[in-house]
Amino acid sequence: MEDAHVVMYPFFESEDVALFAVFDGHVSKLAAQAAVEIVPRKLQEALKAANAASSPAGEIPHDYTSALGQAIKEADEEMKFCEYDGATATVVIIWRSGSDRYLQAANLGDSTAFLKRGADTLTLTFDHKVTDPSERQRIINEGIDLQPGATRVGGLAVSRALGDHFVKETGQGMSGVPFISAPIRLTDEDSLLVIASDGLWDIVTGSKAMELISHYPTTERMANCLMRTALNDSKCNDNVTIIVVRL
């Protein structure tokens, strides 16, 4: 099993913050297991710095874009020992600022997060795959000769990840820069958050997943339903990690 995950509430000493994250390792479980320890610590440091810099003093920010980017950058730097091992990273934080709650996501790779808002399913993350046109263009813009039919960089189908520092340092197109969503102010319409590694999303879409679980009374039964759906499908040939959060 090369997947790893984090569910933290309270987030260290803060009862106003919750963290949910999925890391899907490749080559080995080294990077995913390292990320479980390093990413929350770096995020705690970045959130504290953002809160201290907020004005007026004591006000909790409504946007943690810079903090999320800094935390993932520093986590990747600390994971220099992961030369040939890597992991996707999908990180979602929920926090309270005054009487409002906010949600924001950041990711590298293809472990995807979805939010159920009323009858709609919102995609919170961006799948970084070599086959994606914008990722292909990024790689080409970096001066890398990516052949028209190429589907991998450094042997990997994902084009962004934690770790994989040999691939990054030899200029093959791998990036550690995350996608970061805009912050979302949560409302009564927002009911569920689902984060999962690509073993689930190879089988169902985000909207189908929400449809399958919406009638279950507990998040445990929701996650079990999605797990059974994935594992019972003959196309499932990957690890599957699922986090379901009722908002």
N, C-alpha and C positions, 0 to 999 in steps of 0.2 A: 504494500500500500504506500504510494508515494504522495498521497494527498495529506494535508494537515489543515487544521482550522483553529480559529479563536472566537470564543464568545465571552465577552467581559462586561458585566454590569454588576456593581458599579465599575467604572473604568479606573482602576487603581483606587485612589481615595475619593474620586468624584462621583457622586450619585446623580449628577446632571448630565453624564456622558455614558454612552454605551458603544461598544466596538464589536463588530461582526466581520470576520475575514475568512477567506478560503485561499489556500495556497496549493497549487497542483504541481508537484515536482516532476522533473524529467531527468533521465539518466539514472538518478537515485533519489532517495528521500532526504538527502543531506540539506539541500537548499530550503525545502519546505519546512523542515524541522527547525532550521536556523531562523527562518522568517517568523515562526511562532513566538520566539523569544525576542528577536531584535525589533521587529516592526512595532509592536505595542510600546516598547520602551522609547523608541525614537518618536513615535506619535505623541506620547505623553510629554516629552520634552518640547516638541514643536507647539502643542496646544498651550502649554504653560507660557511659552514665549509670546504666542499670539495674544493670549489673554492679558499678559503684562503690558503689551504694547497698545492694547485697545484703549480708545478714548470715548467718553470720559472714563476715568479710572474705575475699575471694577465691573464695567459693562462687558458682557460676553458677546463676542463677535457673531454676526449672522452669516459669515462666510469664512470657511477655513481652507480656501484653495491653496494659499501659500504654505500653510502648515502641513497640509497633506503632501504637497509636492516636496517640501523640505524633508519630511519624515521618510518618504520613500527613497529620495536621493541618498540620505545619510545611511539608511538601512542597506541599500545596495552597495555603498562604499564599504560598509563594515563587513559585507559578505564577499570581499575580494578573494577569500579562501575558496569560494565556489567557482573554480576555474572552468570545470567541465560539467558542473551540475547547475541546474536552474529551477525556477518555479514561477508559475503565474502568481499574481497577487491581486486579489479583489478585496478592497477594504471599504467598509461602510461605517460611518459614525452617525450617531443620533445624539443630539444635545439639546438642552433647554437653555433658552435665553429669555429672561423675563417670564412671561406667561406663554410664550410660543416654543414649539419644538421644531428643530431643523434636522434635515438629513442630507448627507453629502457622500459621494462615492468616488473612489479612485481605483484604477486598475492598470495592470500590465498583463498582456496575454488574453486568454479566452475563457476564463472563469467569469460567468456573467451574473449580473444582479438585476432583478426586476421588482418594480413597485406596483401594487394593485391600487389604483385610484378610481373609485367608483366602478364603472363597468370597463374601464380601460386598464391596459397593462403597459407601464412605462419602462423602457430600457434605461438603466442607470449607468451602464458601462459601455465600452467600445471594444470589440474583439480585434485584437492585434494579430492578424494573420498575414502571411506573405501573399496570399491570394487577394487580399483587399486592395482595391485600386489606390487608395490614398497611402497605404503603407508601402506599396510598390513604388509610388512616386517619391515618397520620403527617402527610400533606400537609394533610388537612382539619383536623387538630388544630392546625396552624400558622396556621389562619385563612384558608386559601386556598380559593377557590370552585372546587372540582374537580367538573365536571359528571359525571353518572353514566356516560356513555359515553366519557369522555375516556381516551385511551390514551397521551397525551404531555404533557410539561411543557416549555415553551420549545421546542417542536418536536421533543423527544427522547423516545425510548421508555424510556430508562433514567432513574431518578430520583435516582441518586447517581453522582458522578464527580469526578475531578480536573479542575480548570479550570472552564470554563463560568461564569465569575464574573459575567458580565452577568445570566445567568439566576438565579444565586444572590442577587445583590444587589438584584434587582428583585422578589424575593419570589414566585417562580413555583413553588416546591416542590422545587427541586434542592438536594441536600445533599452535603456533603463528609465526613460522618461515616461511617466504615467499619463493616461487620460484622466482628467478630473472633471466630474460633473459640476454643473451649477448647483448651489445649495437650494434645497427645496423646503419651504415652510410647510410642515405637515398640517393637514386639516382632517375633519371628521370623515372625509371621503377616502383617506388613505388607510387601508386595512391590513395589508400583508406585504412583507418583504421576503423575497426568496433569493438566496445566493447559492450557486452551485458550480462545481467544476464541469468541464465540457462533457463528461460522461453522461450527464443528464441531458444537456442541450443537444447532443447528437441524436436524441430520441424524441424529445418534445420541444415545442416552442415555449416562450415565456407565457403567452396568453393561454396556451393549452394547459400548461402546468397550473395556472391560477384556476382555470375551469375545473380541473380534476380535484383540487383540494378545497374549494370554497365551502363545501358543505360539511367538512369535518370539524368537530368541536374543539380539538386541541392541535397545537403545532406539532406535537409528537406524531399524531396520526397523519397529519398532512405530510410531514417529511417521510414517514413510512410508506405512504401511498406513492409518492414520487420515486422513492427508492425501488419499490416493487415494479413500478412501471418501467423504469430503466432496466433493471436486472432481468426482467421477464422478456425483454425484446432481444431478438437474435442479433441485432445490429450493435448492441452494447458490448464493447470490447475494451473498456477503459475503467479506471477507478471512478467512483462516484461519491462525492461529498456534498451534502445538502444542509443548508441552514434555512429555517423558516421562522420568521419573527412576526408576531401579531402586534400591530401598532396601535 
